Amino acid sequence: QTKDVCRDGLEAYEKLKTTTYDAVVLDVNMPRMDGLELLEKLQQDKIKATVIMVSTLTTKDADVTIRAKELGAVDFITKPCNIVEAKSNEFRRRILQMLKAVVRSDDAKGNTNSSVSITEEAPSVKVKTPKKLERTGSSGKKVLVALACSTGGPKALQSVVPYLPKDMNAPMVLVQHMPIGFTKSMAERLNELSEIEVREAVEGDVLKKGCVYVAPGGRHMEIKKQADGSHVVRLNEEPAIGGLRPCANVTYESLRTSGYDEIVCVVLTGMGSDG
């Protein structure tokens, strides 16, 4: 079994040109060639690699990490803020846990960067409003769409959300497994690419048609019916479920007591059982 350690991104690139690995762990910040540049080079050269990114919890790195996932990184781990934590058993456990999940996941095998196309701008071709949405509009029913995504989600969402019509006759709630800060960057990126409005949900948001509400990292999101028939976002910091917060099951469970006539729940992509 081959295991290699490289001093910088350029050395990693040279290794990846000649050697195939079950998984590759890259830092966003590396000498000579950073993680983003390396992913772009791998894509240009059609070199397959199942990549996990390591990123700090800064706004800048959140933006870069979202970009990395667009380029094919299957998931990412947040980096400890000091050397003591970096050498801890907890950080080691998190890396090994993700490596095991990624290596055994058929989904991850299909999410290598060789098959990803870079989307720099909003798609130039918009699909027409799906017929189901048109029929829903004429029926007068209150409809809600609920998406759940994990590994591979940000990339898959770019094949879905930008094609939703801005006058969609339903709100959409979205749970993507990500830490604090990263969901905001993802929502902003999707909003740039889409006709429909995409935003990170905040406490008390009233759900409106034609808007996508992204559960914020680090908080569970529930949808609660109000006395006037409207529905609002309720956020909480209850314990993580199966290591996940936000957890899609929490959101889905809350929809059982909603006032919507029809609810479409979709589990888009991932490796676990949430949703």
N, C-alpha and C positions, 0 to 999 in steps of 0.2 A: 504494500500500500504506500503510495507516494504522498509525502507531506513536505511542502516547501515553505520557507519563510523568506520574504523579500524585503530589502531595505527601503525600497521606494516604489512608486507607481510604474516607473519606466522598467525597472527590473521585473516587476510582476507582469507587465505587458509582454516582455520577451519570453518569459516562462509560459504564459498562456498561449503564445503562438505555436509552441511545440508540444505542450503537455495538456492533457485533459484531466480535470479534477472533478470529484463529486460535488464539491462546493468551494467557494472562494470568499474569504472575509476581507473586505476592503474598508479602509478608513476614508472618510470624506477628505480629510486633510492629510496629504502625503507629499514628500519632497519630489521634485522634478516632474511628476505627473500626478495630479490629484485624482480622487476617486471618480469624479464626473468626467474628466478628460479620458481616463482609462476606459470607462464604460462607452464613451463615444467612439474611441478607437476600436474597441472590440466589435461594436456594431458596424462600423465602416468596413472592417476587415472580415465581417461575418464569422467571428470567432465565438463559439458557444461557451457560456460560462454561467453557472448558477451562483449568483452573487448576493451576499448579505452585506449591507453597508453598516458601518459603525459611525454614529453621528452624535455631536453634542447637542444639548437642548437650547440652542440659540435660535433666534428668529431667522438669521441668515442661513444657518445650517438646516433649519426646517425647510426653507425654500429649496435649498440644494438637494436635500434628501427626496423631496417630492419629485424633483427633476430626475434624480437617479432612478426612482421607481418607474418613471415614464420611460427611461432608457433600458429597463429590464431587470433592475435589481429586484429580487423576489421579496425581500423584507429588510428591516433594519433594526439595529439595537442601539439604544441610547448609551453614550459613553459616560462612565463615572467622572465626577468633577475633580477627583484628585487621585494621586498614584496609589494611595492606600486602598481605596475602593476598587481601583483598576486591577489590583493584585488579589482582590478578595475572592473567596469561594463563591459568593453570590453572583458576581459578574461572570466567573468561569461557568457556573451552572447555567446562567441565561444563554451564554453563547453555545454551549453544548446542547442544550435543549432545542434551540432553534436549528442548529446544524442537523440534529437527528430528524427533526420534523421536515426540514427542507429536503434532506437526502432521501427520505422514504416517501416523499410526496410526488405522485405522478403529476399533479398540477404544477409543481415547481419545475419539473422537467420540461413541461411545455411552455414555461414562462421565461425561457432564456432570452438574452438580449438579441440573439441573432434574428428573431422573428418580429422584433418591435420596430415600428416606424416612428420616427421623431415627429411630434406635432408641435411646431413652433408657433403656429397661429391657429385661429379658429378654423375648423374644417370649412372648405370652400363650398362644399355641396351639402345642403340641408335636406334631410328626408322629409317627405310630406307628413302631415299629421296622421298618425295611425288611425285606421277606420274605427277601432274600438273606442278611441278617445272621442271621435265624432259622434258615435252612437251614445256614448255616455253623456255627452253634452245635451243631446236631445231628450234623454230620459228623465233628466232632472234629479237623478240620484246623486247623493253625496259620496264621492269616491276618494280614497286615499291610497297612495303607493308607498310601500315601505321596503327599502333595500338594506341588505346586510352584506358587508364585504370584509375580507381579511387579507391574507397574503395575495398579492397580485391585484388588489382592489383599485388603487389609484390609476393603474394603467387600464384596467378593464372599464373603469368608470368613464374614461375619456372616449370609449367606444359607445357609450350610452347617453350620458348627460348632455353633451353638446348637440345631440340630435333631438332633444325634447323641444317641442314648440313652446314659445314664450307664453302662449295663451292656453297652455294645457289646463284642462278642466278638473284639475286635482292638485292638491299639495303632495309633496314627496318628503318623507323622512328617511334619513340615511345614517346608518351606523357603520363606521369604518374603524377597525381596530388600530388606534394610533395614540401616542402619548400627547400630553398637553403641548399646545403650540403648533403641532404638525397638522392637526385637523383644520386649523385656521388657514394655514398656507395652502392646503389642498383645496379648501372651499374657494379661496381667492383665485387659484389657478383655474379651477373648473368654471368659475364665474366669468373669467376672461374669455374662455373658449366657447361659452354657451349663450344662446338667446334667452333661455330661462334664467331666472335669478337663483344664484346659489350662495348660501351664507352659512356661517357657523351659527348654530342655534344658541340663543340666550334665554335665560329664565323668563317665562311669561310671554314669549313669542306667541302671537295668535296665528295659527296656521291659515295661510291664504293660498288660493289656487295659483299655479304658475310659479311656485317657489320651492326650492329644495332646501331642507333644513338638516345640516350636518351635526350629529352629536359631537360635542366638544370632547377632546381627549381628556381623560381623567375623571369624567363624570358620566353617570348613567342618564339616559334620557327617557322620560315617560310622556305620553300624550294623554291629557285629561280633558274630559268634556265639561263645559261650563253650563251654568243655568240658562244662559241665553242661546245655547245650542252651538256656540263656537268651541274650538278646541285649542288648548294652549300647551306649550312646552313646559315641562317640569323637570328640573335637573337635580340630581342628588349625588352625594359622595359616599353612598353606602359601599361596603367592602366589595372588592373585585370578585367576580364570579368566574371560576376557572382561570384566574389570572387576568381577566378581561374587565376593563372599565374604560370606555363604555362597553356594555354587553348587549347584543341584539335581542337576546331572550327577554331582557327587562323591557325593552321597547315593545316587542311583539306582544308580550303578556299584557301590557297596559292597553293595547288596542282592543282587547276583548270587551272592555267596558266603554268603548267609544260610541259615538252616535253616527258613525259612517255606515251607509247602506252597503257599500262594497269596499273591501280592502284587498289589495294585491300585495302579497309578501313575496319577495324574491331574495334568495341567497345567491349572490353573484359569483363569488370566488373565495377560496381560502383552503386551509388545511385542517381546521378543527371542526367541532360540532355545533358551534354557536349559531343559533337561528333555526 
